[in-house]
């Protein structure tokens, strides 16, 4: 896979910024059943304790006095940003980002401050205060320039790497579902 240059990425940001503000679409659901595996789903179930059913994320048992961090259940990435770093609409390439939900919605901090909620299908999720950051895998899959952009001040403000959320109301979600912003 060819990685986009920093100039190409910046040139594509207008499309990312053009995402709907209040109501968008769930473009892709990805389950990660095991390390390195990705299943693209037509539908999924979001549960209070487990997040996306069948995903390898599970709350860890308390250890060394630390409780499991249940605010880390679900990751959400802008479908427009996924298309930008993946070089197009290849959903298999998007899935390599490692996120579970890809939405066509403005997920910036200004539009979705911590505590904001998103209604998706019959489920409701809440934006966590924990930032979503890139890692070595993201660099290998999408390039150093993609990491530079998502790590920049602008990248963090726009949440180009995505956001982390937890399930508030369990429910069924379908690719193509409406994603509605609910104010914090």
N, C-alpha and C positions, 0 to 999 in steps of 0.2 A: 504494500500500500504506500503510495506517495503521500508524504506529509505536506500540508499547506505551509507556506511561508508566513512570516509575521505580517508582511504587507498584504498578502491575500486574505489573511484572517481579519485584519483591520478593515479591509475593503468590504468584507461580508457582514460587518457589525450592524449596518443599517437594517438588514433583513432581520437580524436577531432583535434589534430594538423595535421593530415593527410588529411584534407579537401582540395579540389582543391583551387588553388590560384587565377586564372584568370577567370575561367568559371565553374560554378556549376549548381545546379538544385534547383528549388523551390519545396520542398517536401510536404509542407502543407500550406494551407490558412485557417485561423480561424477568423471568425467574432464573435464579442461579442455584441449581440443585446441588452442585458441588464446585469446588475450586476449579476455575477455568471453564466451566460449562455454562451455557446460556440456552434457555428455552424461550422462544418467542410465543406468547400466549394470546389467544383471542379474548380470554377473560381470566380474571383472577379473583381471589377472595382476600380481603384485608381483614385481619383479626387483631384484637386488642393486644394480646401478648406476643403473637408470632409475627406481626407485620404481614407481608405477602406470604400466603400459605404455600409451602413447598420450597420457599427460598431458604438458602443455607443460613441466613441470619437467624439467630435465636438468642434470646437473652441468656447471657452466661450466668451460671450459678454464682452467688456471692462468693468472693474469695478475698482473703486478706483484708476483711472488713469493708470491702467495696461492694455496693449493690450493682446489679446489672443496669446499664444505661439504656432504658427503654425509649429514650428520645431518638435513638439511632435506628429505628425500625425500617424506614423507607427512604430511598433517595430518589429525587426528582430532578430531571435535567430538561432544559429547553430543547425541544425537537429541532428548532432552528439552529441552535448551537451545535447539536449533534450532527446535523447535516453539514454544517460549516467545517467542523474538524474532520468528519468522515469523508468529505469530498462529494457529498450528494445524498440521495434518498435511500441508500442501501441499509435496510433495517438490521441486517446481520452486522454491519460495521458499527452502527449505533450501539448495538447490544454490547459491543466490546468495551464501551465506556464503563460498564459495571453497574449502571443504575437500573432501577426497576421500572420507573415510570418516566415516560418522555411526553412532555406536554407542549402544545402550541399555546403558550400563555407567557406573559411577562412575569418572570420569577425574580425580578430585581428586588433588592432590599427596599427600595422606595415603594414599589408596588405591593410587596408581600413582606411587611415587617415581621419580626419574630412574634409568634402568637397568632398570626393570620391563619385562617382555615380555608381549605379547599374542599368543596363537595365534588366527588367523583362517583358517578353511579349512585349506589345507595350508601357509600362510605363517606367519611369525613376525616381528613387528616389535618394536622396542625404543624406549622413551621417551627422547627426547633432553633434554639439559640446557638447550637453547635454548627460551626461552618463546615461546608463540604469542600475539601481541598484535593488537589491532584496528588498523584504518587508516581513512582517509577513505572508502574504498569501503564498509566495514562501517557507518559512520555513515550514509552516503547510503541504504543498503539497509535498515537496521534502526533508525536513529534515534540521536540524541545520548544519550538515556537508556540505551539498550542499551550504548553505549560506556562510559558512566559506571559501569554495573554491572560489566562485565567488567574494567574498569580498577581497580576498588576492591580493597582488601586481600582481602575475601571472594571477589570474582570471580577474583582470581589464585590463591587457595588452592583454590578449587573447579575451577579451569581452565575457567571458563565460556566463554572464547573457544576453548578446545580445547587440544590438545597437538601437538607435532611429534615424529615418529618416523622411524626408518630401518629398512630391511628387513634382517633377519638371516638368514632362510631364505626363499628365493623360493617362490612357490606361487600357486595359483589360489584366488580368494575369490569367494563368491556372496552377494548380498543375502539375508539370512535365516540366514547362517552363525552358528554359535556363536562368541562372542568369549570366550576364557578367559584370565584373569589368571595369569601365571606370575611368582612372586616374584623380585625382583632378587637 
